[in-house]
Amino acid sequence: MLKTGYNLVREHAIREFHADVERRYGLKRPVTLSAIALLRHIQRSQRLPHPVVAVTGFADLWRAIPPEQHAELSRWLYRLFFLRMNWLQNENPYLYFVLPESVTFQYGANLQLRLSADVYVDMSDVFGHLTQEHTAHYHHNFNVSQV
């Protein structure tokens, strides 16, 4: 489903979406950016290369740092998204964070990504409360102040 805002999507679901976006929505095939490249665009308020962006490597941001720094990374991302909220709303892109099949969703009061057997990252700390669209897709609009 094409939704503006932040979309966390399992890898198998994004493949189906890519195949369908041109036929169903009349848009060119989505562009893929690394999480770092997307964060640079957002931080610099640079126009994205396409209205539909598949973002890879998002879960790897937490894998790259020690677990004791995960909360700090989540807060930094939240602040960045909060500071650029109006810019993102004006740009109105469809951002799809592609999560590998090895990263699982932990269902409960808040969506958590299970990166490994003992490492969990709470996505509500980054985006606010995400809405489940279906089993492989969670969404939140650009208004991250709804934590």
C-alpha positions as CSV (number, residue, x, y, z in Angstrom):
1,M,0.0,0.0,0.0
2,L,1.3,3.4,-1.0
3,K,1.3,5.7,2.1
4,T,3.2,9.0,2.6
5,G,5.2,9.0,5.8
6,Y,7.4,6.4,7.5
7,N,6.8,2.8,6.5
8,L,8.6,-0.1,8.1
9,V,8.2,-3.0,5.7
10,R,9.6,-6.6,5.6
11,E,11.7,-7.4,2.6
12,H,9.3,-9.8,1.0
13,A,6.5,-7.3,1.1
14,I,8.6,-4.5,-0.5
15,R,9.4,-6.8,-3.5
16,E,5.7,-7.1,-4.2
17,F,5.2,-3.4,-3.7
18,H,8.0,-2.5,-6.2
19,A,6.4,-4.7,-8.8
20,D,3.1,-3.1,-8.4
21,V,3.9,0.7,-7.9
22,E,4.2,1.6,-11.6
23,R,1.1,-0.3,-12.7
24,R,-1.1,0.6,-9.8
25,Y,-0.1,4.1,-9.0
26,G,1.4,5.4,-12.2
27,L,4.8,6.2,-10.7
28,K,8.2,5.2,-11.9
29,R,9.9,2.3,-10.0
30,P,11.0,3.5,-6.5
31,V,14.5,4.6,-5.9
32,T,16.6,2.8,-3.3
33,L,18.8,4.8,-0.8
34,S,20.9,3.7,2.1
35,A,19.7,4.8,5.5
36,I,22.8,7.1,5.8
37,A,22.0,8.7,2.4
38,L,18.4,9.3,3.4
39,L,19.5,10.8,6.8
40,R,21.8,13.2,4.9
41,H,19.0,14.3,2.6
42,I,16.8,14.9,5.6
43,Q,19.5,16.7,7.7
44,R,20.4,19.0,4.7
45,S,16.7,19.4,3.6
46,Q,17.8,18.2,0.2
47,R,15.1,17.1,-2.3
48,L,14.8,13.3,-2.5
49,P,15.6,11.8,-6.0
50,H,12.1,10.3,-6.2
51,P,8.8,10.6,-4.3
52,V,8.9,6.9,-3.4
53,V,12.1,5.8,-1.7
54,A,13.0,2.3,-0.4
55,V,15.6,2.7,2.4
56,T,18.0,-0.1,3.1
57,G,20.3,-0.6,6.1
58,F,18.0,1.0,8.7
59,A,18.4,-1.9,11.1
60,D,22.1,-1.8,10.6
61,L,22.4,1.6,12.2
62,W,21.8,-0.1,15.6
63,R,24.0,-3.1,14.7
64,A,26.9,-0.7,14.0
65,I,27.0,0.6,17.6
66,P,27.2,-1.1,21.0
67,P,23.8,-1.8,22.7
68,E,24.4,0.7,25.4
69,Q,24.3,3.4,22.8
70,H,21.0,2.3,21.1
71,A,18.8,4.7,23.2
72,E,21.1,7.6,22.2
73,L,20.8,6.7,18.5
74,S,17.0,6.4,18.8
75,R,16.8,9.9,20.5
76,W,19.1,11.4,17.8
77,L,16.9,10.0,15.0
78,Y,13.7,11.2,16.8
79,R,15.2,14.7,17.1
80,L,16.2,14.8,13.4
81,F,12.8,13.7,12.3
82,F,11.1,16.2,14.6
83,L,13.3,19.1,13.4
84,R,12.7,18.2,9.7
85,M,9.0,17.4,10.2
86,N,7.6,20.4,8.4
87,W,10.1,20.0,5.5
88,L,9.2,16.3,5.2
89,Q,5.4,17.1,5.3
90,N,6.0,19.7,2.5
91,E,8.0,17.2,0.4
92,N,5.5,14.5,1.2
93,P,7.6,11.4,0.1
94,Y,6.7,7.8,0.6
95,L,9.6,6.4,2.7
96,Y,9.8,2.6,3.0
97,F,12.4,1.3,5.4
98,V,13.1,-2.2,4.1
99,L,13.8,-4.6,7.0
100,P,15.6,-7.9,6.2
101,E,13.7,-11.1,7.0
102,S,16.3,-11.7,9.8
103,V,14.8,-8.7,11.7
104,T,11.5,-9.6,13.3
105,F,8.7,-7.5,14.6
106,Q,7.9,-8.0,18.3
107,Y,4.2,-7.3,18.8
108,G,3.0,-5.6,21.9
109,A,2.2,-2.1,23.1
110,N,5.1,-0.7,21.0
111,L,6.6,-2.1,17.9
112,Q,10.1,-3.4,18.6
113,L,12.6,-4.7,16.0
114,R,14.4,-7.8,17.2
115,L,17.9,-7.5,15.7
116,S,19.3,-10.6,17.4
117,A,18.4,-13.0,20.2
118,D,18.9,-10.4,22.9
119,V,18.9,-7.0,21.1
120,Y,15.6,-5.2,20.6
121,V,15.0,-1.6,19.4
122,D,11.8,0.2,20.2
123,M,10.5,2.0,17.1
124,S,8.1,4.2,19.1
125,D,11.3,5.9,20.5
126,V,12.1,6.9,16.9
127,F,8.7,7.5,15.2
128,G,6.0,7.5,17.8
129,H,3.3,4.8,17.8
130,L,3.2,3.1,14.5
131,T,0.0,1.7,13.0
132,Q,0.0,-1.8,11.7
133,E,-1.2,-1.9,8.1
134,H,-0.7,-5.7,7.8
135,T,1.7,-8.3,9.2
136,A,4.6,-7.0,7.2
137,H,3.9,-3.3,7.2
138,Y,3.8,-0.6,9.9
139,H,3.2,3.1,9.2
140,H,3.5,6.5,10.9
141,N,3.0,10.0,9.3
142,F,5.6,12.6,9.5
143,N,4.2,14.1,12.7
144,V,6.7,12.4,15.1
145,S,5.6,14.5,17.9
146,Q,2.8,12.0,18.7
147,V,5.1,9.9,20.9
